[in-house]
Amino acid sequence: MPHLRIGSRGSQLALWQANHISALLRARGHEVEIEIIHTTGDKITDVALAMVGTKGMFTKEIEEALAAGRVDLAVHSLKDLPTQLPPGFEIAAVTKREDARDAFCSRHYSNFEDLPGRARVGTSSLRRQAQLKAMRPDLDLHPLRGNVDTRLRKLEQGEYDAIILASAGLKRLDKTELIKQIIPTEIMCPAAGQGALAIEIREDDAAIREHLEFLNDATARAATTCERALLNSLGGGCQVPIGAFAEIRNGQLHLDAIVADPDGSKLLRESRDGDLSDPEALGNTVGETLLSRGGDEILEAVYGRGLAVPPQP
C-alpha cells in the first residue's frame, strides 16, 4: 500500500477530519502523514466571511500543495469547496454525512422562542442571519469568527445570549454540552454540503482515486451533488444567503432550498422531488425556479451591496 500525504487546514475541526480519514486509510494498510496548510480564510479572523470576497478562501493554498505534489489528497468540509473546482482537481469521495442541521447553542435559553427581544446572537453566516431575521427580526445579530472553541468560549463568557453553529462540527469534536436545540431544516435550511467531508485529488489520478473509492458514500454523494448544483445554478459561493438540503424519501431525492435577503425581509423557499439517478437535474431545476420567483433580484442586491463573494464563473 502506498504512503499517502493528506493536506489539511490546521484548525481543531479540520485536524479531526484529517485524522478521521487517516485512521480509515491506515486500517486499509496505508502509511499516512498529515501536512498542515494555512489558508487565506484562516489568516483573516477579524472580518465577517461574507465581506472577504475571496473564492476558495479555505482551499486555494491546499490545492496549490496538491498541484505541486506535496500532498496526495486533501480533506475538506464540503461546504467550503467552491461548486466549480479549478482545472486539474476532482472530488474523489464524499464520506458518510454527519448531521447536516444547524445547532442553537446557549447557556440560558432552550430555543429561539425563549430568547428575549434584543437578545444578542452570534453568527457570521449570511444564510443563518437571513433566516434568523425572518423568524425573529427583534434579535440583535453580531459577527462571530474563530474556531469552535473560540466561539463557544465567547458564548460561555457572556458575549452572546446564543450562537448558531453547524451541529456536525460540535458532534465531531464532542462539544455538545451547550447545544440546546438541533434546528429542523424547515426552520433553518442548512448550507449546501454541510456535514459532509470531501476528499479532493489531482484530476485523473486514477491510482489515488482507486485507493479512496471505499470512502465514498453513494447517498451522501447524491444529496450533496444535488445541493451543490442548486448553489451553482444560483451563482453562489459558500457565503451567500442560500440554503439547500437534499435527502432520500421513498426512493426519490427530495430537495428543500431557500434564497433570502440578508435582512430577512424576503425569503423564498422551494421544495421538489427528483430522480435519484440525476441529482444535478433536480438541483438545477429548483435553482431556476427560485431565480424565476425573484431570487435573481435578491442575489443581485446582495452582490451589489458587497455582502457576499462574487458569482463563480
Secondary structure, DSSP 8 states (H G I E B T S, - for coil): --EEEEEE--SHHHHHHHHHHHHHHHHTT-EEEEEE---HHHH--SS-HHHH--TTTTTHHHHHHHHHTS-SEEEEEGGGS-SS--TTEEEEEE------SEEEE-SS-SSGGGS-TT-EEE---HHHHHHHHHH-TTSEEE---S-HHHHHHHHHTTS-SEEEEEHHHHHHTT--TTEEEE--TTTS---TTTT-EEEEEETT-HHHHHHHGGG--HHHHHHHHHHHHHHHHTT--TTSSEEEEEEEETTEEEEEEEEE-TTSS-EEEEEEEE-TT-HHHHHHHHHHHHIIIIIHHHHHHHHHTT-S-----
